[in-house]
């Protein structure tokens, strides 16, 4: 995402399987709100999490805080654990902060 592009509102990271399924769709959006969004010092936007299996999207998740700020760099770490993906955004947030937590991978 080009931080100087005022039309940039989203980016995504997709972890793909050999068969074309998307094991993890991680999609921060600056132009939408999280479910249960509370006004205050929380940054606008939400982080969508989902998966695509056999051409069908799973249940979309968008709960939690948005740790991203337009134009500000970050480190994104995705660990493929035995039965889950663990997602962390550095420096100040972990997966639990953004509502990502552990994603089951057994069905992927």
Secondary structure, DSSP 8 states (H G I E B T S, - for coil): --TT-TT--B--EEEE-TTS-EEEEEEEESSS--TT---SSS-S-EEEEEEEETTEE---B--S-----TT---EEEEEE-SSEEEEEEETTB-HHHHT--EEE-TT-
